[in-house]
Amino acid sequence: MRTEQLTALALEKVDFDKYLLARAVGKRAEAIANGAEIRLDIDTSDMKYSDIALQEIAEGKITVSIEG
């Protein structure tokens, strides 16, 4: 799936808050870089951490919430 399509799906998951999405992708990508388990059912060996994080959010594998 193209990045634009993934971004549109991920934006739906965060009520179209692009800043929340950007922060969530960054935090998740950092977690993956530090050894967090990848929750996708595809080969991610040639994907960037940020692309993995975006796809996880778009597919609903990661829940994004506002910390209070």
Contacts in CASP RR format, 6 or more apart in sequence:
PFRMAT RR
TARGET T0000
AUTHOR 0000-0000-0000
METHOD contacts of the structure
MODEL  1
MRTEQLTALALEKVDFDKYLLARAVGKRAEAIANGAEIRLDIDTSDMKYS
DIALQEIAEGKITVSIEG
1 55 0 8 1.000
1 58 0 8 1.000
3 51 0 8 1.000
3 54 0 8 1.000
6 51 0 8 1.000
6 54 0 8 1.000
6 55 0 8 1.000
6 58 0 8 1.000
7 21 0 8 1.000
7 54 0 8 1.000
7 58 0 8 1.000
9 58 0 8 1.000
9 59 0 8 1.000
10 21 0 8 1.000
10 25 0 8 1.000
10 54 0 8 1.000
10 57 0 8 1.000
10 58 0 8 1.000
11 17 0 8 1.000
11 18 0 8 1.000
11 21 0 8 1.000
13 57 0 8 1.000
13 58 0 8 1.000
13 60 0 8 1.000
13 64 0 8 1.000
14 20 0 8 1.000
14 21 0 8 1.000
14 24 0 8 1.000
14 57 0 8 1.000
14 64 0 8 1.000
20 64 0 8 1.000
20 66 0 8 1.000
21 57 0 8 1.000
21 64 0 8 1.000
24 53 0 8 1.000
24 57 0 8 1.000
24 62 0 8 1.000
24 64 0 8 1.000
25 50 0 8 1.000
25 53 0 8 1.000
25 54 0 8 1.000
25 57 0 8 1.000
26 50 0 8 1.000
26 53 0 8 1.000
28 36 0 8 1.000
28 52 0 8 1.000
28 53 0 8 1.000
28 56 0 8 1.000
28 57 0 8 1.000
28 62 0 8 1.000
29 48 0 8 1.000
29 49 0 8 1.000
29 50 0 8 1.000
29 52 0 8 1.000
29 53 0 8 1.000
30 49 0 8 1.000
32 38 0 8 1.000
32 49 0 8 1.000
32 52 0 8 1.000
32 53 0 8 1.000
33 49 0 8 1.000
38 44 0 8 1.000
38 52 0 8 1.000
38 56 0 8 1.000
39 56 0 8 1.000
39 61 0 8 1.000
39 62 0 8 1.000
40 52 0 8 1.000
40 55 0 8 1.000
40 56 0 8 1.000
40 59 0 8 1.000
40 61 0 8 1.000
44 52 0 8 1.000
47 55 0 8 1.000
53 62 0 8 1.000
56 62 0 8 1.000
57 64 0 8 1.000
END
